[in-house]
Amino acid sequence: MAHGRKISVIGLGYVGLPVAVAFGTHGRVVGFDADAQRIRELKSGHDRTNEVSADALGSADILFTSDAKDLSGADFHIIAVPTPIDVAKQPDLTPLRSASRAVGGQLKPGDIVVFESTVYPGATEEECVPELERASGLTCGEHFRVGYSPERINPGDREHGFKDIVKVVSGQDEATLKTVADVYESVVAAGVHRAPSIKVAEAAKVIENTQRDLNIALMNELALIFERMNIDTRDVLAAASSKWNFLPFSPGLVGGHCIGVDPYYLTHKATMLDYYPQVILAGRRINDGMGVFVAGHVVKSLIQQGLSVKGRVVTVLGMAFKENVPDLRNTRVIDIVRELRDYGLDVQVSDPLVDQEELMNEYGIPLIAEQNLRPADCVVLAVAHDEYVDAGWGLITQLLGDGAGVVADVRGVLRRAEKPEGVTLWRL
């Protein structure tokens, strides 16, 4: 590579694997993941996240490994592990600290470590650097340097890949910033934006998703209001969108490992500084409550149809956190399922993309293949996978007991003009 650096990528999930593949098309890359099963799958050419094709994997020069000692062959380490929240909605830096220790154990003088994981401003220098120093016995700023370049991967997005999105880069000093910029510019066609400090880069990332979270929360709150007015929210948004500067957000479930998580990293740091956020947490409360709202409306619709609730069959289509991905992390569809079950409904779940074993292990819910679903009194189209959108009403009526019943279209993708008689349609 022109920059002369030997790259390693630590964490080969939705973020790390596309990064490793991009660099691997230009030279040898060490791809490390602590999950030995994940390494075996990647060696066989299979990416369970569906973000990278088998051809792309095969064309990249990557040493897939779960042995941290292999990291010693690199001098530019990119850490891209998950940064989730715990049950109390506090940042869980366990994976980040573990990855820092793994890299630290192999650090050499002159190495650079760049973090891509989403964190609160200050975490790289306050949490990660001490782990690197303890594991390596080296001193940051003297023997090795650090930088931060926030990930901007959008799972399932085939138009905006790693190479197509401007990369924010930062370093602890000017020389490090230049090297970090040179390395990423070698593969990112969209170019880089040089942030003046690591904290600025960390803050930029965390507010990107916080902004989206709040915009969606506004749409969700409007949906709650318009529901009481008997107005279709999406009709309102279509009318408002005729103005050139109206922002095109829509109501929906907010889950996943970014938008539904990152705001808590910012609010956590804010409370450490004795500032207690109001707007950000209000948005989080609204978005976290939408699954319960959807379930409540399903029950209300069944009752309005003169149907008893207990024991009625409800089919939920889609369990992933967003369309066209198999990712179950922080999916808010689970809120719909649990609430419906609490009402005594018989809920069956289907999704063509998610892994059956993962769903059972994570949420204790069996995954039922579409052809094995029992006739339902209600269908909740929770995730707008292309397969569901393309099948349209044909699939929905097939899943209803006699072609009639209640349909909850969470993402508003079914054509109202084609709604069959006997179907009661509700859209969020």
Disulfide bonds with the S-S distance in Angstrom:
none
